[in-house]
Every structure is written in structure tokens, then in C-alpha cells.
Amino acid sequence: MKYMLLIQAGAVDADGGAEGCDVTDWQAYDRAVNDAGIVVSSESLADLVTATTVRVAADGERTVTDGPFAESRELLGGFYVIDVPDLDAALEWAARCPGARGSGAVTVRPVADFGG
Amino acid sequence: MDGEEAGYRMAARSSVEAVFREEHGRLLASLVHRFGDLDLAEDAASAALEAALVHWPVRGVPSSPGGWLLTTARRKAVDRLRRDRTHAARLAVLQAERERDAAPAPRTAGELPDERLELFFTCAHPALPAEARGALTLRCLAGLTTPEVARAYLIPTATMAQRIVRAKQKIRRARVPFRVPAVDELPGRLPGVLNVLYSIFTEGYTASSGPSLQRPALAEEAIRLARILHRLLPTERETAGLLALMLLVHARRDARTGPGGALVLLADQDRTRWDRELIAEGTALTTSALTGGSPGPYGVQAAIAALHDEAPDSGGTDWAQIVALYGVLLTLTGSPVVALNRAVAVSMRDGPAAGLALLDGLAGEPALRGHHPLHTARAELLHCLGRAPEAAAAYRRAIELAGTEPERAHLLRRLADLEAEPPGE
């Protein structure tokens, strides 16, 4: 079963990295999760100042805005899609993720299965 | 005679239902273990009940009712899978994965398998909403119907049904597993299961709202479930501690309410009405919960309950020991409610002024802001100290916050007592 681990960065330090964990923590986690052979895909997202939002109104009018500059706890920093037997296994990988520490959090969402 | 036959049918039906209720948890757990799907397991279990209602009144109750129900239910489940190929294919994948991942369960020869432990952990899974865990546990493991669970929690059946359906959908769609956590995960997961059983018990012991103070049937279901869990995990000391605590508190049920369902405080209870058998059983379990390692929170709470149960009256209670045990519990839990209980015990040991000083130190705790026992305790201690206006204000605040009618009635009586006393003393 596929699960997406959405990494919600908490407070961000001056370099835009997640607070309380350094690059080596992330490298070690990334190696472990890849070595386990469960990664379907994964990306780390660029800094939020680079984000742009698009909305299309009912009349088709397009609005493009800079941002969003969301509340820090809703700031999506990256994701992993992993394929593991059940929710407990997914939660275990989420708990090991450096992004779950400090003021950060990892949200685990099953990927919808339309029976294909 | 029609009436006679109808009566006979009804008697047969209620005996089948009694057996079924006893066997339900075990049956459902076996089916879930075999098929990995809660809905399919529930359908098969109720189909087996229907079959029992047809066959048992005619052929008699089989020698192993549980075995008969399991065999019948398995056949019903397989029939359904034959009819529903897509469902079957999905389950086959699940099954293969389970068999690949799971070590075979040890079996005692001649005994039906008991997979209920898996179901306890699934129903209490932290990924499920807290308010659904107790309901799901009562339904799956205690064999209560959804209307019965709804009545137990005093909420409309439709609301409860929706809560249960949503929880089951999450189990299925997010694939919450049916498995017993590994030994190294157990310390993280068992407290969640114990907490579900304890919250069922406390809801039965002090209903959080409603016309009556106690709902003993719910407390008894919680005890029944705790007994099952204790049998399944005999070496877990906190499971013994939880069961002990429930028995030691439940032993006082008949003395806790007076005429018309009025609340009777521990100090004023007729202790001859306490259930000595439950106290003896609870005390023995407390000893085993506190032996062989550092104590857990349920074991310590059971020890406190045992000290109350053994005391001849409030004055003859070992308050010094109770203060010490609340101190241990406070270290274990850090809970402001425990600090409140400790303060009350200190007032019994050292007098009301000492207790009040501790209570006033807790007034700023956010967790206690809407907690009526804090205001009740302050009111009683201020009352003792002759500070009538402050006591009256505290009683009024407690009355606003109390959840059940008998609690409110008790506080109104205490306020009336206070106001009837001559001023200035």
C-alpha cells in the first residue's frame, strides 16, 4: 500500500532548513529509506519565497499571486511516497523522519487506490 | 399454542443471543485474523448468528457453540468472497502479504484460537479518533450492538453509527493493521489500549453528563474486557493494575448512591455495603501489579483504592500512605488532576489549611480550569476553615461545572448547609 509522508516544516532557521536537525540527519534518513527499497518517489521543495499560487475563478479569470506565506506549521517542505504493508509501517518511517522532530510534523496519507 | 410457541422461540432466541454475546469477540477476532477485513468479518458473524437462530432451537445448542459459529461464519465469508470476485482478489493480496510478514501464532491443541489481542490493539489504535476507540472496542470485543453503544454513551444511535462507520472506513482505507505490536513496541502501544478500557469504565462510574451518576452496566463491560485483556497478557503488570483498580472502585458502587440516586461521598458511605469479594480480588491483583519492577500508574492508583477499601472509615484511613502514593503517581504522570487529589489527601493528613495552600497553587493550571472537583475541594476546605463567602463562591462555580444531576444536587445541598450556618463562626 502506498502512503505519502508530507513533511511539514516547523520553525525554519536562517538558511531555510528545518530547525533542530542538520543535513547529516536528512542524509542518513534518506539513505535508510532508500536502502529499505520502499521509496516510490520523493522530493524536497525549494524555499517558500519561490512559491506562486494560481487560482481560476468561475468566469475563467486567472489570478496569480506571490506566496502563500502560510503559517509556519502548514509549510510543506517535501514528501516521500513509500510502499509498505500497512499504516503501522508507514507511521514507523514517519517517526524516523527528521522532519517530525521539534516543531515539525509528518502527515501520513494513504494514496487513493481506484482499483486499477 | 401460538403464545407458547412464540414464548419458546423467544427463550431460544435470547439463549442464542447470550451465547453469541459471550463468543462474539473471539469469533470476530478469528474472522478478522483469517480474512483481514472487519466488514466481511462482521457480516459473516451476523450471518452465523442468523443460522444459529434457525438451527439451535430445532437441533439444540451444539456442544461447542463457539466452534460451530466459527465454522459457519467462515463458510459464509468464503461464500461471499466467491460471489464478489474483486473483493476476493483484493483480500487475496492482503492475505499473501500477511502470511509473508507474520510468524505463525502458537496454538494450544484442542482450543479455539484466540486472536482478540489483535482486535484490542486495532480498536484502540492511536490513528483512530479518540471518541471512536471506546465505541469500537465495545462493539467488536464486548459484542454490543451500535444502539447499545449509543445508549451507553447517551448519544443518538445515528451519531454513534456514523462515528463507528467512519472509524471502520479509516481502518480499511488507511489499512490500520490487525496485529499485536512487537515486544519493543508494546510499551508505546499498551497504555493506549488500557486507556480505552479505563475511559469506558470511568464513563460508567461517573457519567460525564446526564440524569444519573453511574451507569454500572458500562463499568461492568469495562471490567469484562479488562479481564479478557489480563488473561491474554498475564505478565503485563499494568493490565493487572488496571483490572485491580476497576474492581476496587466498582466494589463501592452500591454505597455510592443514596435514595433517589443521590451522590454519597466516600467519607459518608456505608462501608458494610462494599463488595468484599471484589475488594479481595482487587487487592490480590494490586499486589501482583506492584511486584517485580517499578510500578506503573494503574498499579499505583489500585494501591490507593485498596487503602481506601481496607480502611474502617475516613478517619481510620492511612492518609500518610495515600499522600505518598499520590506523590509517586504525580512523578509518573505529571497530571494536574493527580496533584489535585494529592492536595485533598494532604488536607486529610495535615488539616484543611495545608490542603488549601496546595490547591491555590494549582488554580492557574489550564487543565483544571473547567474541572469541577477543584472548585468542590476548595469549597469544602474553605467551608471547614469558616471562610463562608469564599466557600459559597467556590460551591457556585462547581455547580456551574458539574456534569451530572446528582453531583449538582449534592453541591446545592452543601451550599444550602453553608448558608444555614450562623455567620461569623
Boltz contact constraints between the chains, C-beta under 6 A:
constraints:
  - contact:
      token1: [A, 1]
      token2: [B, 175]
      max_distance: 6.0
  - contact:
      token1: [A, 85]
      token2: [B, 97]
      max_distance: 6.0
  - contact:
      token1: [A, 85]
      token2: [B, 101]
      max_distance: 6.0
  - contact:
      token1: [A, 86]
      token2: [B, 175]
      max_distance: 6.0
  - contact:
      token1: [A, 86]
      token2: [B, 177]
      max_distance: 6.0
  - contact:
      token1: [A, 87]
      token2: [B, 174]
      max_distance: 6.0
  - contact:
      token1: [A, 87]
      token2: [B, 175]
      max_distance: 6.0
  - contact:
      token1: [A, 87]
      token2: [B, 176]
      max_distance: 6.0
  - contact:
      token1: [A, 88]
      token2: [B, 177]
      max_distance: 6.0
  - contact:
      token1: [A, 110]
      token2: [B, 174]
      max_distance: 6.0
